[in-house]
Amino acid sequence: MDIAIVGAGIAGISTAYELAQDGHRVTVYEQHNAVAEGASFANAGWLTPTLLQPWSAPGWTLPLHAQLRGKHALLEAPGPWLGHNWRWLRRWKMAERQCLSQKLHSPAAQALEQLSSFSQVLRHDISTAHELNTESHQGHLVLLRSAREMQSLQALTEALGTLDVPAQLLDAAATRAIEPGLSPEAPLAGALHLPEGETINCRQWTQQLRQLAIQRGAQLHTQATVRDVQSVGQQVHLLLTGDTAAHLHDAVVVCSGASPALLASSGLQLPLMPVHGYTISAPLRDPCYAPQAAALDWSQQLVISRIGQRLRISGGAELGTAPEAHNQDTLARMYRTLNDWYPGAAQLSSPQVQIWRGTRGTLPDGLPLLGRTTQAGIWFNLGHGAHGAALANGCARILADQIAGREVPAEAEVLSPLRFAG
Ligand SMILES: Cc1cc2nc3c(=O)[nH]c(=O)nc-3n(C[C@H](O)[C@H](O)[C@H](O)COP(=O)(O)OP(=O)(O)OC[C@H]3O[C@@H](n4cnc5c(N)ncnc54)[C@H](O)[C@@H]3O)c2cc1C
């Protein structure tokens, strides 16, 4: 088949790789001039377990009411809160309640964790076969500041166990034995240790996959903005900005991340919310005083990760339209938290420090939109929220199997965009 892909982030490039691997003629259209210029550029790179990522899945992260509370709220909405922001949060809250009432054994959580494991296997197979360096690090900690936090993670630890994710609550001394770089002054009560947790450099991984997709015949058109996609008879008409004639393809896969521009081509009303966040990356000063892989500060919902020779801190959640200026309170909180746990670990006054804001396109059930739409030949693989890097390879493989009419795991049904029909 002749298949077009809109978007060259980790989702689009993984899809291009899998479809080209299946022998399709693949063309990728990307509005920027390189791959991974959107959310895939400088994310935290936390892959597994995906459920513990900030803003990953309702019920699994810090509860919404705790994130909204007081003048140090972790969740921000620039300008006056709009009705649709609140309506969207209510839907997230409902999913959170439902997941908690099922003692975290919700179909959504199971689907996410299975998809993340499937992705991990595919990623490891590809990187081993091609001897790729993804700057991968293993062994995560969720850092807990009080006995109350330790208590509140008990249920979550047990639920991870039922999902076959190794996880163990450790006291402060055991945590320090695993992570000697933690500041002796840090307010540490203990940690949840996730020995199989993995981080990678998402941008580097996307660039490597791009190369493999091109070697398999995929074509990449950059500075090509798709302004419309329409199903007409047996074909899909794709219109680029500046063109008058449509490009004809047998199918189009929309992998446009958090962008709302092509949502209507699905024929569905899709509640995709932009949730903006930040990362600060700085060269390591001394690897001995930095995390071995990644550490998540539970109360602050901030991830500190090792990305090659750099340290990256990631956090913040701003809903809706992002203002021009970066949120200085959030950035200050990120610097403060880094200093609490790993003082002196990074060269924060180096000219190489990079401050980045990215956007997680998020659905109120925390799941991506993966699969066919109501329009023939138009497929979606977007809205990956907080776990796009973690799920990309699995989602791409499932989509390629769906397009080929092959059987896919039953759990893929919960990811279908058609769940929002009617
Ligand atoms: C602060 C932060 C931290 C994060 N941390 C993690 C993490 O630790 N682990 C994890 O798994 N995920 C994390 N994420 C989420 C992850 O970055 C995203 O889920 C993932 O990158 C989404 O990939 P994507 O390809 O769908 O979107 P993108 O990377 O945004 O790619 C979409 C592409 O589509 C292009 N595009 C859009 N519309 C058009 C159009 N009309 N025509 C042509 N091109 C178009 C865009 O230019 C863009 O390049 C984080 C996100 C943020 C913001």
The ligand as an SDF file (V2000), in Angstrom:
LIG
                    3D

 53 58  0  0  0  0  0  0  0  0999 V2000
    7.9170   17.8330   29.8550 C   0  0  0  0  0  0  0  0  0  0  0  0
    7.6190   16.5100   29.2140 C   0  0  0  0  0  0  0  0  0  0  0  0
    8.1960   15.3410   29.7200 C   0  0  0  0  0  0  0  0  0  0  0  0
    7.8830   14.1180   29.1520 C   0  0  0  0  0  0  0  0  0  0  0  0
    8.4790   12.9850   29.6520 N   0  0  0  0  0  0  0  0  0  0  0  0
    8.2030   11.7820   29.0650 C   0  0  0  0  0  0  0  0  0  0  0  0
    8.8240   10.6050   29.5470 C   0  0  0  0  0  0  0  0  0  0  0  0
    9.6030   10.6270   30.4870 O   0  0  0  0  0  0  0  0  0  0  0  0
    8.5070    9.4210   28.9480 N   0  0  0  0  0  0  0  0  0  0  0  0
    7.6300    9.3500   27.8970 C   0  0  0  0  0  0  0  0  0  0  0  0
    7.3660    8.2480   27.3980 O   0  0  0  0  0  0  0  0  0  0  0  0
    7.0360   10.4690   27.4220 N   0  0  0  0  0  0  0  0  0  0  0  0
    7.3010   11.6640   27.9850 C   0  0  0  0  0  0  0  0  0  0  0  0
    6.7000   12.7960   27.5260 N   0  0  0  0  0  0  0  0  0  0  0  0
    5.6990   12.6540   26.4650 C   0  0  0  0  0  0  0  0  0  0  0  0
    6.3420   12.4290   25.1250 C   0  0  0  0  0  0  0  0  0  0  0  0
    7.3030   13.4320   24.9090 O   0  0  0  0  0  0  0  0  0  0  0  0
    5.2530   12.4890   24.0560 C   0  0  0  0  0  0  0  0  0  0  0  0
    4.1890   11.6460   24.3950 O   0  0  0  0  0  0  0  0  0  0  0  0
    5.8160   12.0210   22.7240 C   0  0  0  0  0  0  0  0  0  0  0  0
    6.9990   12.7080   22.3890 O   0  0  0  0  0  0  0  0  0  0  0  0
    4.7640   12.2530   21.6430 C   0  0  0  0  0  0  0  0  0  0  0  0
    5.3380   11.8930   20.4170 O   0  0  0  0  0  0  0  0  0  0  0  0
    4.5580   12.2380   19.1080 P   0  0  0  0  0  0  0  0  0  0  0  0
    5.3640   11.7620   17.9910 O   0  0  0  0  0  0  0  0  0  0  0  0
    3.1430   11.7740   19.2320 O   0  0  0  0  0  0  0  0  0  0  0  0
    4.4550   13.8350   19.1260 O   0  0  0  0  0  0  0  0  0  0  0  0
    5.5800   14.9260   18.6840 P   0  0  0  0  0  0  0  0  0  0  0  0
    6.9320   14.5220   19.0790 O   0  0  0  0  0  0  0  0  0  0  0  0
    5.0650   16.2420   19.1590 O   0  0  0  0  0  0  0  0  0  0  0  0
    5.4970   14.8460   17.1320 O   0  0  0  0  0  0  0  0  0  0  0  0
    4.3870   15.2880   16.3890 C   0  0  0  0  0  0  0  0  0  0  0  0
    4.9380   15.8710   15.1120 C   0  0  0  0  0  0  0  0  0  0  0  0
    3.8760   16.1550   14.2320 O   0  0  0  0  0  0  0  0  0  0  0  0
    4.1830   17.3410   13.5490 C   0  0  0  0  0  0  0  0  0  0  0  0
    2.9210   17.8860   13.0440 N   0  0  0  0  0  0  0  0  0  0  0  0
    1.8370   18.2350   13.7540 C   0  0  0  0  0  0  0  0  0  0  0  0
    0.8590   18.6690   12.9460 N   0  0  0  0  0  0  0  0  0  0  0  0
    1.3540   18.5980   11.6850 C   0  0  0  0  0  0  0  0  0  0  0  0
    0.8200   18.9170   10.4070 C   0  0  0  0  0  0  0  0  0  0  0  0
   -0.4270   19.3940   10.2620 N   0  0  0  0  0  0  0  0  0  0  0  0
    1.6010   18.7360    9.3110 N   0  0  0  0  0  0  0  0  0  0  0  0
    2.8870   18.2430    9.4260 C   0  0  0  0  0  0  0  0  0  0  0  0
    3.4290   17.9320   10.6170 N   0  0  0  0  0  0  0  0  0  0  0  0
    2.6730   18.0970   11.7310 C   0  0  0  0  0  0  0  0  0  0  0  0
    4.8480   18.1970   14.5960 C   0  0  0  0  0  0  0  0  0  0  0  0
    5.6340   19.2060   14.0020 O   0  0  0  0  0  0  0  0  0  0  0  0
    5.6720   17.1880   15.3470 C   0  0  0  0  0  0  0  0  0  0  0  0
    6.9810   17.0750   14.8420 O   0  0  0  0  0  0  0  0  0  0  0  0
    6.9960   14.0450   28.0550 C   0  0  0  0  0  0  0  0  0  0  0  0
    6.4560   15.2150   27.5200 C   0  0  0  0  0  0  0  0  0  0  0  0
    6.7770   16.4440   28.0930 C   0  0  0  0  0  0  0  0  0  0  0  0
    6.1910   17.6740   27.4920 C   0  0  0  0  0  0  0  0  0  0  0  0
  1  2  1  0
  2  3  1  0
  2 52  2  0
  3  4  2  0
  4  5  1  0
  4 50  1  0
  5  6  2  0
  6  7  1  0
  6 13  1  0
  7  8  2  0
  7  9  1  0
  9 10  1  0
 10 11  2  0
 10 12  1  0
 12 13  2  0
 13 14  1  0
 14 15  1  0
 14 50  1  0
 15 16  1  0
 16 17  1  0
 16 18  1  0
 18 19  1  0
 18 20  1  0
 20 21  1  0
 20 22  1  0
 22 23  1  0
 23 24  1  0
 24 25  2  0
 24 26  1  0
 24 27  1  0
 27 28  1  0
 28 29  2  0
 28 30  1  0
 28 31  1  0
 31 32  1  0
 32 33  1  0
 33 34  1  0
 33 48  1  0
 34 35  1  0
 35 36  1  0
 35 46  1  0
 36 37  1  0
 36 45  1  0
 37 38  2  0
 38 39  1  0
 39 40  1  0
 39 45  2  0
 40 41  1  0
 40 42  2  0
 42 43  1  0
 43 44  2  0
 44 45  1  0
 46 47  1  0
 46 48  1  0
 48 49  1  0
 50 51  2  0
 51 52  1  0
 52 53  1  0
M  END
$$$$
